[in-house]
Amino acid sequence: MPPATETPLDALQLRYAKVKVQLAEEIERERRPAGSRLPPERALADHFGVSRATLRRALGELEDDGVVQRVAGGWAVAERIVGEPPNELMSFSELAVSRGLTASARILEKRVRPATMDEADVLGLAPGAPLFELERLRSMDDVPILVDRTRLPMSLVPGIDGLDVAAGSLYRLLEDRYAIRAARARFTVEAIAADARRAALLDLEPGASAALLELERAVSERPEFLTLASQLHIVAMR
């Protein structure tokens, strides 16, 4: 059987796919910061030796992948904030795996303390009830992504303060040891400037843009929104 003949459409697809891969690799290799502008389309087309139509198709796919974004008069490296896929509740570790990355954690603080009035209201506790508080620096492939402060009622997780909470997913630990699974969440997001401590932890300049994510996770077995955990995420925007 004679070999299949490459059609013009096949050649076009190969060209734009090649440009897409090469441009993404160059952005990564040069460590271009989020928001930095790319050269004009004509210059990029000349650089890769393709037409502007082919270049635009490659840019369009990179935009769909969250690598670049359209800006006034051209293109720029996309602003990236690692988050959970819409309508899917995932732990940080699961999120990393879904992206082919390795999650890690460094404990910054771990203690049992009385719940404040506000925390008691959020978690459905009596003021002063024992609360487990855990603050961790979470990374993906050794790149710091967020500072996570989690608060759990000790009545739901007795003895957790004596367990190894640095390795693996905290929510996997809750499911395996306490048969508790968080299946619902509600959250708010606010843009903030990173303070000196958090900027240092996240490898950012003091005052750099970050996102404050307040998250409440609920227990799936209860019909009402019974809060399992209250979390504060300070997320680096890269």
Buried (B, 14 or more C-beta within 10 A) or exposed (E): EEEEEEEEEEEBBEBBBBBBEEBBEBBEEEEBEBBEEBEEBEEBBEBBEBEBEBBBBBBBBBBEEEBBBEEEEBBBBBEBBBBBEEEEBBBBBBBBBEEEBEBBBEEBEBEEEEBEEEBBEBBEBEEEBBBBBBBBBBBBEEEBBBBBBBBBBBEBBEEBBEEEBEEBBBBEBBBEEBEBBBEBBEEEEEEBEBEEEBBEBBEBEEEBBBBBBBBBBBBBEEEEEBBBBBBBBBBBBB
